[in-house]
Amino acid sequence: MRIRSIFNIVLLTFLFGSNLTVLADEVIVGYRHLADPASLVYNGRVYLYASNDDDNTMEKNSGYIMKSIVCVSSSDMKNWTDHGVVFQVPRDAKWATKTWAPGIIARNGKIFMYFGNGDLGIGVVTATNPIGPFKDPIGKELISMQTPGVLPAQNMWLFDPMTFIDDDGQAYMYFGGNGESNVRVIKLNEDMISVNGPAITLTAKSYFEASWLHKYNGTYYLSYSSNPKAQMRIDYMTSKSPTSGFTYAGVVAGQPANNNNNNHQAIFEFKGQWYHAFHNRTIANKLGIPTEFKRNLGIEQLNHNADGTIKQIVYTTNGVTQVDGINPYGRVEAETMSSQKGVKTEVCRNGGMNVTDLKDGNWIKISGVDFGSHKAKKFTCNLIGNGSSIELRLGSQTGKLIGTLNTSVTENEENFKSTSCNVDEITEKQDLFLVIKGNGTNPLKINWWKFSGDKTRHRN
């Protein structure tokens, strides 16, 4: 993640176009610039933690200055909930000045997040909830250049931590960058905030950065970003040991579409399917802005061949299968969506996040809303109204209209209230669009929504 431009960029005015429409899975959470995903599967959801490129400027050679980590999550791999900034420095770790490329893991009822303080050291923070708050338990770097085994190394980049717990309970951290012999692995104690022994040197063909370990059928897979000469692919090695014996095995994935710069992956299993999360620069390309420091997240399914090799990923724009439906009869956060136009989010005064500043023609798509056999008849939305309306449509933003919620102007622009409208009876699984019609004098904000009907329970 250090400054390593492959091409020249031109400074343009940054206007995050409200007319930009992006579709998963080449882009998820398309209204944020996020990068360097790390994954945590926890209590039926997958959480992705990302470097917050919204912290970066677009000035040429300005560098990566991210000072916060954003978390998004999904229970179905299609709709993603925006949890906003969950960690920020120096607010949450006073010694640190940057937050690059997080790693994340859960153990003994705690969540442990690791991050690069730039490329010169690795910190750790802890929480009891995947979305924080995260606290600094040691008040300093966990891994520094003085950690035994980190040096000697030529031009070592000390960042990109990834932590893995093996079947026997031993935890390992993988990190390093900028040279084939700059891969490091170190054992962690069970407390996950202290190390056990010196770092061990590994060597990887064309290694550049972004170490990631996963285990499949007894084999350890160490994937990583290759260097510019090797096209910054995601390559991988395999071994029967987590700390030695790795041999080059091939390519996980080439450069993502619309990237042509640094690369970073997270590989994880969720509900029986393996996935490859990554970043590219699709949004910046579509906006016509400089792309180097403005990245976005994407995701693809990953498959292992019968012989244990990884089937090389072919990038798609919409290739991930939804693994579960959205239950519309319980509270659904407005910041949960699969696609959108013109969306912005903010911290909600009632907790969590809310969608804000919605204007005429903006919309939110929620994929696979499973109404079941119980006919939905009423839609309720918790919002701050501005006199505009919300059309409920199926299939597309111009699809079948099933109801219209008219919002009145909320006198106190800080107080959310629940407003309802009747809808045509709906059953089965549907893609739902919330389409905004009209503009008001103050921002339209939506906190959550739900449906009710003959029986307000989900068929599952």
ROFITI-142863 format. One record per residue (C-alpha): residue number from 1; chain; residue in one letter; x, y, z. Coordinates in nm, 3 decimals, padded with zeros to 5 digits. Example, Ala and Ser with C-alpha at 12.3 -4.5 7.8 and 13.67 -1.06 7.14 Angstrom:
% ROFITI-142863
PT 1 A A 01.230 -00.450 00.780
PT 2 A S 01.367 -00.106 00.714
% end
This chain:
% ROFITI-142863
PT 1 A M 00.000 00.000 00.000
PT 2 A R 00.303 00.224 -00.012
PT 3 A I 00.316 00.484 -00.291
PT 4 A R 00.390 00.284 -00.606
PT 5 A S 00.219 00.438 -00.904
PT 6 A I 00.224 00.239 -01.225
PT 7 A F 00.093 00.520 -01.437
PT 8 A N 00.062 00.897 -01.420
PT 9 A I -00.262 01.041 -01.290
PT 10 A V -00.415 01.379 -01.355
PT 11 A L -00.568 01.589 -01.079
PT 12 A L -00.938 01.646 -01.137
PT 13 A T -01.210 01.797 -00.922
PT 14 A F -01.367 01.534 -00.699
PT 15 A L -01.742 01.519 -00.741
PT 16 A F -01.892 01.196 -00.610
PT 17 A G -02.159 01.191 -00.879
PT 18 A S -02.507 01.130 -00.754
PT 19 A N -02.589 00.981 -01.095
PT 20 A L -02.332 00.704 -01.062
PT 21 A T -02.492 00.360 -01.053
PT 22 A V -02.284 00.057 -00.959
PT 23 A L -02.381 -00.308 -00.934
PT 24 A A -02.234 -00.583 -00.717
PT 25 A D -02.016 -00.782 -00.719
PT 26 A E -01.740 -00.595 -00.896
PT 27 A V -01.838 -00.316 -00.659
PT 28 A I -01.995 -00.354 -00.316
PT 29 A V -02.078 -00.050 -00.101
PT 30 A G -02.040 00.170 -00.407
PT 31 A Y -02.083 00.502 -00.227
PT 32 A R -01.761 00.458 -00.026
PT 33 A H -01.396 00.431 -00.131
PT 34 A L -01.264 00.124 00.054
PT 35 A A -00.962 -00.104 00.007
PT 36 A D -00.746 -00.386 00.147
PT 37 A P -01.028 -00.611 00.274
PT 38 A A -00.989 -00.843 00.573
PT 39 A S -01.265 -01.091 00.657
PT 40 A L -01.423 -01.219 00.977
PT 41 A V -01.698 -01.483 00.974
PT 42 A Y -01.888 -01.439 01.299
PT 43 A N -02.235 -01.544 01.419
PT 44 A G -02.383 -01.603 01.074
PT 45 A R -02.239 -01.292 00.908
PT 46 A V -01.922 -01.208 00.722
PT 47 A Y -01.762 -00.879 00.818
PT 48 A L -01.518 -00.704 00.585
PT 49 A Y -01.281 -00.450 00.739
PT 50 A A -01.122 -00.205 00.497
PT 51 A S -00.875 00.079 00.470
PT 52 A N -01.084 00.394 00.439
PT 53 A D -00.979 00.561 00.115
PT 54 A D -01.228 00.838 00.185
PT 55 A D -00.950 00.967 00.413
PT 56 A N -00.720 01.009 00.112
PT 57 A T -00.689 01.308 -00.117
PT 58 A M -00.657 01.281 -00.494
PT 59 A E -00.348 01.495 -00.527
PT 60 A K -00.068 01.337 -00.726
PT 61 A N 00.195 01.177 -00.500
PT 62 A S -00.006 01.267 -00.188
PT 63 A G 00.026 00.912 -00.059
PT 64 A Y -00.198 00.689 00.147
PT 65 A I -00.297 00.878 00.461
PT 66 A M -00.583 00.657 00.587
PT 67 A K -00.652 00.708 00.955
PT 68 A S -00.965 00.494 00.996
PT 69 A I -01.108 00.149 00.928
PT 70 A V -01.460 00.096 00.789
PT 71 A C -01.658 -00.225 00.842
PT 72 A V -01.935 -00.366 00.621
PT 73 A S -02.114 -00.697 00.669
PT 74 A S -02.353 -00.939 00.502
PT 75 A S -02.558 -01.244 00.591
PT 76 A D -02.635 -01.333 00.229
PT 77 A M -02.330 -01.219 00.024
PT 78 A K -02.546 -00.985 -00.182
PT 79 A N -02.679 -00.717 00.050
PT 80 A W -02.416 -00.533 00.255
PT 81 A T -02.471 -00.334 00.573
PT 82 A D -02.253 -00.026 00.626
PT 83 A H -02.130 -00.003 00.985
PT 84 A G -01.920 00.306 00.916
PT 85 A V -01.589 00.389 01.081
PT 86 A V -01.522 00.136 01.358
PT 87 A F -01.163 00.234 01.438
PT 88 A Q -00.977 00.562 01.402
PT 89 A V -00.639 00.700 01.506
PT 90 A P -00.526 00.873 01.713
PT 91 A R -00.872 00.860 01.874
PT 92 A D -00.853 00.484 01.949
PT 93 A A -00.475 00.429 01.955
PT 94 A K -00.293 00.745 02.057
PT 95 A W 00.054 00.629 01.945
PT 96 A A -00.052 00.561 01.584
PT 97 A T -00.082 00.806 01.294
PT 98 A K -00.221 00.580 01.017
PT 99 A T -00.436 00.270 00.969
PT 100 A W -00.336 00.062 00.670
PT 101 A A -00.470 -00.278 00.562
PT 102 A P -00.630 -00.433 00.871
PT 103 A G -00.631 -00.794 00.981
PT 104 A I -00.911 -00.935 01.198
PT 105 A I -00.980 -01.246 01.404
PT 106 A A -01.200 -01.362 01.693
PT 107 A R -01.089 -01.562 01.996
PT 108 A N -01.224 -01.630 02.345
PT 109 A G -01.515 -01.390 02.306
PT 110 A K -01.302 -01.103 02.181
PT 111 A I -01.235 -00.948 01.841
PT 112 A F -00.874 -00.860 01.760
PT 113 A M -00.793 -00.608 01.488
PT 114 A Y -00.438 -00.562 01.359
PT 115 A F -00.334 -00.269 01.143
PT 116 A G -00.032 -00.113 00.980
PT 117 A N 00.082 00.220 01.121
PT 118 A G 00.185 00.314 00.772
PT 119 A D 00.448 00.061 00.667
PT 120 A L 00.671 00.088 00.973
PT 121 A G 00.490 -00.114 01.240
PT 122 A I 00.180 -00.317 01.331
PT 123 A G -00.065 -00.241 01.610
PT 124 A V -00.348 -00.436 01.774
PT 125 A V -00.683 -00.325 01.921
PT 126 A T -00.960 -00.530 02.078
PT 127 A A -01.339 -00.528 02.110
PT 128 A T -01.620 -00.754 02.230
PT 129 A N -01.834 -00.676 01.925
PT 130 A P -01.732 -00.698 01.557
PT 131 A I -01.828 -00.333 01.504
PT 132 A G -01.646 -00.209 01.812
PT 133 A P -01.573 00.000 01.999
PT 134 A F -01.208 -00.104 01.968
PT 135 A K -00.961 -00.027 02.245
PT 136 A D -00.580 -00.029 02.252
PT 137 A P -00.467 -00.294 02.504
PT 138 A I -00.089 -00.238 02.492
PT 139 A G -00.043 00.130 02.401
PT 140 A K 00.229 00.068 02.145
PT 141 A E 00.321 -00.136 01.839
PT 142 A L 00.286 -00.512 01.862
PT 143 A I 00.537 -00.567 01.580
PT 144 A S 00.821 -00.322 01.508
PT 145 A M 01.151 -00.327 01.326
PT 146 A Q 01.305 -00.423 01.662
PT 147 A T 01.095 -00.741 01.689
PT 148 A P 01.340 -01.033 01.666
PT 149 A G 01.336 -01.193 01.321
PT 150 A V 01.191 -00.896 01.132
PT 151 A L 01.542 -00.788 01.029
PT 152 A P 01.769 -00.827 00.847
PT 153 A A 01.562 -00.741 00.541
PT 154 A Q 01.619 -00.511 00.247
PT 155 A N 01.370 -00.221 00.235
PT 156 A M 01.117 -00.406 00.452
PT 157 A W 00.759 -00.283 00.452
PT 158 A L 00.625 -00.374 00.796
PT 159 A F 00.250 -00.391 00.737
PT 160 A D -00.040 -00.600 00.596
PT 161 A P -00.097 -00.819 00.905
PT 162 A M -00.306 -01.132 00.863
PT 163 A T -00.377 -01.358 01.162
PT 164 A F -00.470 -01.726 01.144
PT 165 A I -00.557 -01.973 01.422
PT 166 A D -00.474 -02.334 01.338
PT 167 A D -00.675 -02.640 01.438
PT 168 A D -00.446 -02.698 01.739
PT 169 A G -00.515 -02.347 01.871
PT 170 A Q -00.181 -02.194 01.776
PT 171 A A -00.215 -01.845 01.629
PT 172 A Y 00.013 -01.702 01.362
PT 173 A M 00.054 -01.358 01.210
PT 174 A Y 00.174 -01.315 00.849
PT 175 A F 00.309 -00.977 00.742
PT 176 A G 00.576 -00.792 00.544
PT 177 A G 00.635 -00.658 00.197
PT 178 A N 00.865 -00.536 -00.081
PT 179 A G 01.086 -00.835 -00.158
PT 180 A E 01.071 -01.210 -00.216
PT 181 A S 01.242 -01.275 00.118
PT 182 A N 01.040 -01.016 00.312
PT 183 A V 00.755 -01.251 00.406
PT 184 A R 00.736 -01.301 00.781
PT 185 A V 00.530 -01.524 01.010
PT 186 A I 00.533 -01.507 01.388
PT 187 A K 00.352 -01.704 01.657
PT 188 A L 00.109 -01.521 01.883
PT 189 A N 00.029 -01.617 02.238
PT 190 A E -00.326 -01.712 02.328
PT 191 A D -00.391 -01.356 02.448
PT 192 A M -00.343 -01.249 02.081
PT 193 A I -00.170 -00.927 02.192
PT 194 A S 00.181 -01.064 02.249
PT 195 A V 00.425 -01.268 02.039
PT 196 A N 00.583 -01.605 02.109
PT 197 A G 00.937 -01.619 01.975
PT 198 A P 01.102 -01.449 01.677
PT 199 A A 00.953 -01.392 01.335
PT 200 A I 01.030 -01.661 01.076
PT 201 A T 01.138 -01.575 00.723
PT 202 A L 00.949 -01.721 00.428
PT 203 A T 01.033 -01.673 00.061
PT 204 A A 00.772 -01.630 -00.210
PT 205 A K 00.819 -01.596 -00.585
PT 206 A S 00.768 -01.231 -00.693
PT 207 A Y 00.633 -01.143 -00.348
PT 208 A F 00.524 -00.783 -00.299
PT 209 A E 00.265 -00.758 -00.017
PT 210 A A -00.078 -00.872 00.113
PT 211 A S 00.000 -01.208 00.276
PT 212 A W -00.310 -01.418 00.342
PT 213 A L -00.333 -01.772 00.479
PT 214 A H -00.621 -02.016 00.456
PT 215 A K -00.639 -02.389 00.516
PT 216 A Y -00.830 -02.636 00.301
PT 217 A N -00.832 -03.016 00.340
PT 218 A G -00.516 -03.010 00.551
PT 219 A T -00.316 -02.790 00.315
PT 220 A Y -00.200 -02.437 00.397
PT 221 A Y -00.246 -02.180 00.119
PT 222 A L -00.035 -01.864 00.144
PT 223 A S -00.166 -01.612 -00.111
PT 224 A Y -00.014 -01.272 -00.178
PT 225 A S 00.013 -00.986 -00.423
PT 226 A S 00.296 -01.030 -00.670
PT 227 A N 00.522 -00.739 -00.766
PT 228 A P 00.476 -00.502 -01.064
PT 229 A K 00.698 -00.715 -01.288
PT 230 A A 00.458 -01.006 -01.223
PT 231 A Q 00.157 -00.785 -01.296
PT 232 A M 00.047 -00.756 -00.932
PT 233 A R -00.156 -01.076 -00.956
PT 234 A I -00.270 -01.269 -00.652
PT 235 A D -00.040 -01.574 -00.652
PT 236 A Y -00.021 -01.853 -00.398
PT 237 A M 00.202 -02.117 -00.242
PT 238 A T 00.106 -02.436 -00.058
PT 239 A S 00.255 -02.636 00.228
PT 240 A K 00.173 -02.897 00.490
PT 241 A S 00.313 -02.662 00.756
PT 242 A P 00.207 -02.306 00.843
PT 243 A T 00.567 -02.188 00.889
PT 244 A S 00.783 -02.371 00.633
PT 245 A G 00.795 -02.581 00.318
PT 246 A F 00.589 -02.354 00.095
PT 247 A T 00.618 -02.408 -00.280
PT 248 A Y 00.478 -02.192 -00.558
PT 249 A A 00.143 -02.328 -00.680
PT 250 A G 00.001 -02.076 -00.926
PT 251 A V -00.237 -01.784 -00.965
PT 252 A V -00.548 -01.719 -00.757
PT 253 A A -00.655 -01.421 -00.967
PT 254 A G -00.508 -01.174 -01.211
PT 255 A Q -00.538 -00.801 -01.184
PT 256 A P -00.901 -00.703 -01.121
PT 257 A A -01.075 -00.507 -01.391
PT 258 A N -01.029 -00.131 -01.359
PT 259 A N -00.735 -00.162 -01.123
PT 260 A N -00.386 -00.153 -01.282
PT 261 A N -00.220 -00.081 -00.949
PT 262 A N -00.173 -00.239 -00.607
PT 263 A N -00.377 -00.548 -00.524
PT 264 A H -00.503 -00.700 -00.199
PT 265 A Q -00.721 -01.002 -00.117
PT 266 A A -00.908 -01.181 00.160
PT 267 A I -00.999 -01.548 00.115
PT 268 A F -01.263 -01.701 00.341
PT 269 A E -01.535 -01.967 00.366
PT 270 A F -01.893 -01.867 00.442
PT 271 A K -02.195 -02.099 00.450
PT 272 A G -02.014 -02.371 00.255
PT 273 A Q -01.871 -02.151 -00.023
PT 274 A W -01.525 -01.996 -00.052
PT 275 A Y -01.485 -01.632 -00.153
PT 276 A H -01.217 -01.391 -00.272
PT 277 A A -01.263 -01.029 -00.162
PT 278 A F -01.047 -00.769 -00.336
PT 279 A H -01.025 -00.405 -00.431
PT 280 A N -01.022 -00.231 -00.766
PT 281 A R -01.076 00.123 -00.891
PT 282 A T -01.405 00.088 -01.077
PT 283 A I -01.583 00.377 -00.904
PT 284 A A -01.299 00.624 -00.959
PT 285 A N -01.277 00.521 -01.323
PT 286 A K -01.651 00.574 -01.372
PT 287 A L -01.636 00.909 -01.196
PT 288 A G -01.342 01.019 -01.408
PT 289 A I -01.130 01.106 -01.104
PT 290 A P -00.767 01.009 -01.025
PT 291 A T -00.772 00.645 -00.926
PT 292 A E -00.454 00.582 -00.729
PT 293 A F -00.581 00.658 -00.380
PT 294 A K -00.954 00.592 -00.437
PT 295 A R -01.033 00.220 -00.440
PT 296 A N -01.349 00.014 -00.389
PT 297 A L -01.434 -00.337 -00.271
PT 298 A G -01.548 -00.628 -00.484
PT 299 A I -01.603 -01.000 -00.427
PT 300 A E -01.598 -01.323 -00.625
PT 301 A Q -01.662 -01.688 -00.548
PT 302 A L -01.348 -01.903 -00.517
PT 303 A N -01.325 -02.276 -00.586
PT 304 A H -01.065 -02.542 -00.517
PT 305 A N -01.008 -02.808 -00.783
PT 306 A A -01.024 -03.180 -00.701
PT 307 A D -00.642 -03.193 -00.681
PT 308 A G -00.638 -02.910 -00.426
PT 309 A T -00.524 -02.637 -00.662
PT 310 A I -00.723 -02.316 -00.682
PT 311 A K -00.932 -02.259 -00.992
PT 312 A Q -00.814 -01.923 -01.121
PT 313 A I -01.079 -01.658 -01.070
PT 314 A V -01.235 -01.485 -01.368
PT 315 A Y -01.368 -01.148 -01.259
PT 316 A T -01.734 -01.070 -01.320
PT 317 A T -01.963 -00.776 -01.254
PT 318 A N -02.237 -00.979 -01.086
PT 319 A G -02.109 -01.328 -01.021
PT 320 A V -02.183 -01.402 -00.655
PT 321 A T -02.491 -01.608 -00.569
PT 322 A Q -02.716 -01.486 -00.288
PT 323 A V -02.708 -01.749 -00.014
PT 324 A D -03.010 -01.641 00.190
PT 325 A G -03.309 -01.409 00.166
PT 326 A I -03.372 -01.085 00.351
PT 327 A N -03.651 -01.112 00.609
PT 328 A P -03.875 -00.807 00.552
PT 329 A Y -04.091 -00.867 00.860
PT 330 A G -03.821 -00.760 01.101
PT 331 A R -03.629 -00.434 01.117
PT 332 A V -03.403 -00.392 00.813
PT 333 A E -03.139 -00.122 00.836
PT 334 A A -03.166 00.132 00.554
PT 335 A E -02.789 00.111 00.504
PT 336 A T -02.831 -00.255 00.398
PT 337 A M -02.840 -00.281 00.019
PT 338 A S -02.698 -00.458 -00.286
PT 339 A S -02.688 -00.154 -00.512
PT 340 A Q -02.782 00.213 -00.508
PT 341 A K -02.786 00.547 -00.677
PT 342 A G -02.697 00.865 -00.489
PT 343 A V -02.673 00.710 -00.142
PT 344 A K -02.484 00.868 00.147
PT 345 A T -02.463 00.737 00.503
PT 346 A E -02.388 00.894 00.839
PT 347 A V -02.374 00.803 01.206
PT 348 A C -02.729 00.786 01.339
PT 349 A R -02.819 00.970 01.658
PT 350 A N -03.024 00.661 01.757
PT 351 A G -02.726 00.429 01.716
PT 352 A G -02.571 00.261 01.415
PT 353 A M -02.595 00.435 01.079
PT 354 A N -02.866 00.589 00.864
PT 355 A V -02.902 00.680 00.498
PT 356 A T -02.915 01.053 00.434
PT 357 A D -02.946 01.331 00.178
PT 358 A L -03.165 01.131 -00.060
PT 359 A K -03.285 01.327 -00.361
PT 360 A D -03.530 01.290 -00.649
PT 361 A G -03.438 00.988 -00.862
PT 362 A N -03.209 00.828 -00.605
PT 363 A W -03.280 00.466 -00.513
PT 364 A I -03.178 00.175 -00.293
PT 365 A K -03.190 -00.187 -00.411
PT 366 A I -03.232 -00.476 -00.167
PT 367 A S -03.182 -00.810 -00.340
PT 368 A G -03.382 -01.122 -00.260
PT 369 A V -03.635 -00.988 -00.009
PT 370 A D -03.818 -01.304 00.096
PT 371 A F -04.184 -01.226 00.169
PT 372 A G -04.268 -01.595 00.189
PT 373 A S -04.632 -01.704 00.175
PT 374 A H -04.758 -01.443 00.424
PT 375 A K -04.892 -01.156 00.220
PT 376 A A -04.728 -00.825 00.303
PT 377 A K -04.984 -00.543 00.324
PT 378 A K -04.813 -00.254 00.503
PT 379 A F -04.473 -00.085 00.479
PT 380 A T -04.328 00.107 00.774
PT 381 A C -04.025 00.332 00.756
PT 382 A N -03.838 00.507 01.037
PT 383 A L -03.723 00.837 00.891
PT 384 A I -03.681 01.212 00.903
PT 385 A G -03.918 01.333 00.632
PT 386 A N -03.887 01.630 00.401
PT 387 A G -04.206 01.616 00.196
PT 388 A S -04.074 01.383 -00.072
PT 389 A S -04.210 01.034 -00.129
PT 390 A I -04.068 00.683 -00.145
PT 391 A E -04.197 00.455 -00.420
PT 392 A L -04.178 00.082 -00.353
PT 393 A R -04.103 -00.105 -00.674
PT 394 A L -04.020 -00.466 -00.761
PT 395 A G -03.750 -00.587 -00.998
PT 396 A S -03.606 -00.250 -01.100
PT 397 A Q -03.627 00.119 -01.021
PT 398 A T -03.903 00.144 -01.281
PT 399 A G -04.062 -00.191 -01.202
PT 400 A K -04.405 -00.270 -01.062
PT 401 A L -04.521 -00.005 -00.816
PT 402 A I -04.663 -00.171 -00.503
PT 403 A G -04.699 00.133 -00.280
PT 404 A T -04.597 00.492 -00.215
PT 405 A L -04.493 00.633 00.122
PT 406 A N -04.547 01.007 00.145
PT 407 A T -04.321 01.176 00.397
PT 408 A S -04.423 01.491 00.580
PT 409 A V -04.169 01.751 00.679
PT 410 A T -04.024 01.662 01.018
PT 411 A E -04.031 01.971 01.237
PT 412 A N -03.730 01.864 01.441
PT 413 A E -03.472 01.749 01.188
PT 414 A E -03.300 01.535 01.453
PT 415 A N -03.599 01.319 01.546
PT 416 A F -03.675 01.001 01.350
PT 417 A K -04.037 00.890 01.339
PT 418 A S -04.211 00.585 01.193
PT 419 A T -04.449 00.637 00.899
PT 420 A S -04.651 00.368 00.718
PT 421 A C -04.838 00.311 00.394
PT 422 A N -05.046 00.029 00.250
PT 423 A V -04.895 -00.187 -00.023
PT 424 A D -05.025 -00.434 -00.277
PT 425 A E -05.008 -00.785 -00.136
PT 426 A I -04.661 -00.931 -00.193
PT 427 A T -04.536 -01.287 -00.158
PT 428 A E -04.227 -01.491 -00.247
PT 429 A K -03.876 -01.358 -00.305
PT 430 A Q -03.844 -01.019 -00.474
PT 431 A D -03.580 -00.756 -00.549
PT 432 A L -03.710 -00.443 -00.377
PT 433 A F -03.631 -00.086 -00.481
PT 434 A L -03.692 00.221 -00.267
PT 435 A V -03.714 00.506 -00.519
PT 436 A I -03.714 00.870 -00.406
PT 437 A K -03.951 01.112 -00.574
PT 438 A G -03.933 01.486 -00.513
PT 439 A N -03.695 01.705 -00.315
PT 440 A G -03.744 01.872 00.017
PT 441 A T -03.590 02.165 00.201
PT 442 A N -03.403 01.941 00.444
PT 443 A P -03.229 01.604 00.388
PT 444 A L -03.444 01.292 00.371
PT 445 A K -03.299 01.041 00.617
PT 446 A I -03.397 00.676 00.656
PT 447 A N -03.303 00.471 00.961
PT 448 A W -03.484 00.139 00.903
PT 449 A W -03.785 -00.020 00.735
PT 450 A K -04.006 -00.329 00.759
PT 451 A F -04.323 -00.487 00.619
PT 452 A S -04.619 -00.639 00.797
PT 453 A G -04.909 -00.850 00.676
PT 454 A D -05.153 -01.126 00.762
PT 455 A K -04.890 -01.290 00.979
PT 456 A T -04.581 -01.089 01.062
PT 457 A R -04.342 -01.378 01.059
PT 458 A H -04.097 -01.502 00.802
PT 459 A R -04.170 -01.835 00.641
PT 460 A N -03.829 -01.965 00.748
% end
